[in-house]
């Protein structure tokens, strides 16, 4: 397994604002990596630096062991968030042009462009002016022009965020095929997309990396048992619940180590307890509930989802 | 991981015949010209120049009749009006190109870089492995084709009608004045490309470049001794080249050299400006 790109201490500041504050990560060849984070976290800035469109304030990017000097552009295919083309060109002409800019001969570029237009499902519109394309078609055209020189790394900025559900599904389907063939890096603020497509995820927040790793291992490592409890809405039950939570929180503060419950949150009349040992916690809770004759509506035992982790990481 | 191993194999095999930087540059020039053609600029800009070129000899020819029809001149004035020389008419034509022609060219070129940058189309092009010199250079080349083509068409039309209606002018005078005047318009177009890279607003770019050209001309006109070597003197040299045998003083050579230096400087500065915002190359 070789590293396609290594990023070390990448920083970008605009005036006094630090958009990206020294991030490090490595993308392995053949992996699909999601750059995940809320709006304004620095995803687009990072991506633009990788593609060479933006000069970093400091830090290094190493492609195949060589420092980035602009030649990395040969390795990269880039699809921006809302790609702008020349509206007076036809779709096919644009992809051919993109190919020729990457150093292909006119004949090679034409052959490859036709193939790609077919592949992204635009062959019926290949001879139409780009000005008349819909948002989803432009996104697919953007993919075709990014892939024309068979790049080693496909970089995409929010590839599906601006699309309607149908267009989204089309593009996600294409990406699922593409990640079999090339290394993919894309940014998104939708956890679900990352979970569906990617091997690795890099979660960034306020310009820094909050968490990174393989999705499966993150899920494994950060999975914690939780108990969700919902009671009837009569006064007695609710009173008991709030006193129980207060009691638990006090116990946690007194002795964090031995307490069964690590976190207790009450939200919309649903109490969520993050627990250490599921068996002991469940037992103790059930005993308390029966002793106090609390009217339980719902009691659920499960595990934290990636969504919970994401929310916790980006809002912490 | 078998998938990625298979994929690596594919990548090694995919190599296609690469064209050189020249090939990419040619592709970009081709695209710019196609854009000029599809937007009909390659049609109407030469037409404007041809119209301007024809108007001068025709209006000079009919001037006595026009004045007669206006009818408020004393007897004998019209009969005694000297007929203009062919060379004079052509010099006046160049002056027409210097006002309306300059305006048209600046308006056509003003959004050549800023338009693509504002729409975001430039970022899709600049991530491709191309040199910024090719990017600016291709736009500049296409604009020069338009400028020289329009100027030549308009000026030759003027020459033809002057020959028909007023009096013939030797072709070599036409060529020399055309070359000198072309350099003057090249300077204008280059400055417009530069300002279009520097400023976001196309109107600002047109205004700035026309302003520069006007200041050049004005300075060379006010201080002909001190600034006769400046590019602003070029249009004057072009009028001379056609109307009288050119007074090839020491200054003429210097005016050409200074114009070429400014052109080269403006192109380099445009590339520098573009690179400052990105790390490409």
Boltz contact constraints between the chains, C-beta under 6 A:
constraints:
  - contact:
      token1: [A, 30]
      token2: [B, 4]
      max_distance: 6.0
  - contact:
      token1: [A, 30]
      token2: [B, 7]
      max_distance: 6.0
  - contact:
      token1: [A, 51]
      token2: [B, 127]
      max_distance: 6.0
  - contact:
      token1: [A, 52]
      token2: [B, 279]
      max_distance: 6.0
  - contact:
      token1: [A, 52]
      token2: [B, 280]
      max_distance: 6.0
  - contact:
      token1: [A, 53]
      token2: [B, 123]
      max_distance: 6.0
  - contact:
      token1: [A, 53]
      token2: [B, 278]
      max_distance: 6.0
  - contact:
      token1: [A, 55]
      token2: [B, 279]
      max_distance: 6.0
  - contact:
      token1: [A, 70]
      token2: [B, 280]
      max_distance: 6.0
  - contact:
      token1: [A, 70]
      token2: [B, 281]
      max_distance: 6.0
  - contact:
      token1: [A, 73]
      token2: [B, 127]
      max_distance: 6.0
  - contact:
      token1: [A, 73]
      token2: [B, 129]
      max_distance: 6.0
  - contact:
      token1: [A, 74]
      token2: [B, 129]
      max_distance: 6.0
  - contact:
      token1: [A, 78]
      token2: [B, 127]
      max_distance: 6.0
  - contact:
      token1: [A, 83]
      token2: [B, 124]
      max_distance: 6.0
  - contact:
      token1: [A, 84]
      token2: [B, 119]
      max_distance: 6.0
  - contact:
      token1: [A, 84]
      token2: [B, 120]
      max_distance: 6.0
  - contact:
      token1: [A, 84]
      token2: [B, 121]
      max_distance: 6.0
  - contact:
      token1: [A, 86]
      token2: [B, 121]
      max_distance: 6.0
  - contact:
      token1: [A, 88]
      token2: [B, 38]
      max_distance: 6.0
  - contact:
      token1: [A, 97]
      token2: [B, 31]
      max_distance: 6.0
  - contact:
      token1: [A, 100]
      token2: [B, 27]
      max_distance: 6.0
  - contact:
      token1: [A, 101]
      token2: [B, 24]
      max_distance: 6.0
  - contact:
      token1: [A, 101]
      token2: [B, 128]
      max_distance: 6.0
  - contact:
      token1: [A, 101]
      token2: [B, 130]
      max_distance: 6.0
  - contact:
      token1: [A, 102]
      token2: [B, 128]
      max_distance: 6.0
  - contact:
      token1: [A, 103]
      token2: [B, 18]
      max_distance: 6.0
  - contact:
      token1: [A, 103]
      token2: [B, 19]
      max_distance: 6.0
  - contact:
      token1: [A, 104]
      token2: [B, 16]
      max_distance: 6.0
  - contact:
      token1: [A, 105]
      token2: [B, 17]
      max_distance: 6.0
  - contact:
      token1: [A, 105]
      token2: [B, 19]
      max_distance: 6.0
  - contact:
      token1: [A, 108]
      token2: [B, 16]
      max_distance: 6.0
  - contact:
      token1: [A, 150]
      token2: [B, 14]
      max_distance: 6.0
  - contact:
      token1: [A, 181]
      token2: [B, 7]
      max_distance: 6.0
